[in-house]
């Protein structure tokens, strides 16, 4: 019956999502199910029953008059929309590329976050070895930034081949949409676990700094504590970006099919926030990068990393308050 069900979905996929078409689809589905049960009771095998049902009810053109949808089926604009059908192989490739590039982007951002740990550690060394340590710290800084830019650029170029998904109307068939939906549902637990780990790292990242400062008020301990903080924040961001890359690929694919067509069963309505203010519409998309820049600038100017972390929870509260208002 699963084969018959998928075939029925493909028959009605491009028809408009109206009550009339839904009624005809349910009616034809019941007819196919009854015929299948009748053939099974008559001693036919599953494959024979499926083949005979599809042969008898598989032509929508011949059944359109009986189902009362001939005027819809022969309408000029039913198949007029030029939609690119994404194959199942392309779907697998897109999900793989999105997950892989998510890992690369996350690692690139991780390097961008920890790049300052080299100069921070170097600044805590005694004068006798400060020059060599600062040179090594600066080398680490510039190498980390170069690697981060390279990773982010490569991931953007690799995902560029899928830009047609955003630029032109695309769709996936019913069975492929079911496969993608199952993949998203099966991955939900891992996404929740990854986000939980990231939140725990964010919440506890300042603890090593406080503990090391409490043990000994030595600048070296402060530098090590700040480095551990940056590494914990970087790892948390890496986890979040990697998880978001894979999850977004599922959501993007499930959002391709139009809700105006019968193939839009897996359509996920994405609510875009409109702030009703030109300034906010321009600023809010870059809100978090701006917060990151402010955090790093204030932290480097004051070197009070044990206090400046408070910027993040304040920024999160402000962000949600602005969106809700």
C-alpha positions, 0 to 999 in steps of 0.5 A: 500500500505504501507504493500505491500511496506514494504513486497517488501523491505524485499524481496529484502533486502539481494540482492546486491545494483546494477542497475540490482536489483534496476530495477527489484525491481522497476518493481516488485513494479509497478506490485504490485501497478497496481494489488493492484489498479485493485483489489481495483477498483474491489471492494476488501477491502484493506486487501483482495487486499494486501493479494492477491497481496502478494500471487501472487507476494510474491515469488521472486524465482518464479519471478526471471526469469521474472525479469532477476535476477535469476543468482543473486538470486541463486549466492552462495554469496548472502546469504553467509554473516553471519549477525545478524538480530536485532529485533524491541524489541532489537532495543527499548531496545538498544535505552532505554539503550543508553539513560539511560546510557547517563544520568548516564554517564553525571551525573557521569561527572557532579560529577567529574567536581564539586567535586573540589568545596568542597575544593575550598569553604573550602579554602575561609573560615576564619582560625577559621573554616578552618579545619572543612570546609576543612574536609567537602570539602575533604569528598565531593571531595572523595564522588563525585569521588567515585559516578562518578566512580561507575556511569561510571562503571555501565553504561559501564557494562550495555552497554556491553551487546550490544557490539556484535553490534560493534563486529559482522555484524548486520542489521535491517529490512526495517520497523525497520530502518524506525522506527529508522529514524523517531525517529531520525528525531522527536528527532532532535529538542530536540537535537538542543535545548539541545545543544543550552542550553549547549552552553549558559551555557558554554558561560555564566559560567564565568559571576557569578564569574566576578559579585561576584568579582566586588561586593566585592573582598572577597575570599568567593565570589570568591569561590562561583563564581568558584563553580557556574562556575563549576556547570554551566559547569557540567550541560552543559556537562551533557546535552551534554552527555545525548543528545549524548547517545540517538542520537548516538544510532539512528545513530549506528542502522541506520549505521548497514545496508551495503550500498552494500545491498538493505537493506542499505537505511538508511546507514549513511556514517560516515567519519573517520578522518585520520590525516596522522600522527601516533602521531596525530592518537594516540593523537586526540581521547583523545584530549578533556580529555587532554584539561580538565586535562590541564584546571583543573591543570592550574586552581588549580595551579593558582586559576585564574578561571576567566582567565583559561576558555579561554583554551576552545575556544582556544582548540576548534579552534585548534581542528577544525584547525587540523582536517581541515588541 
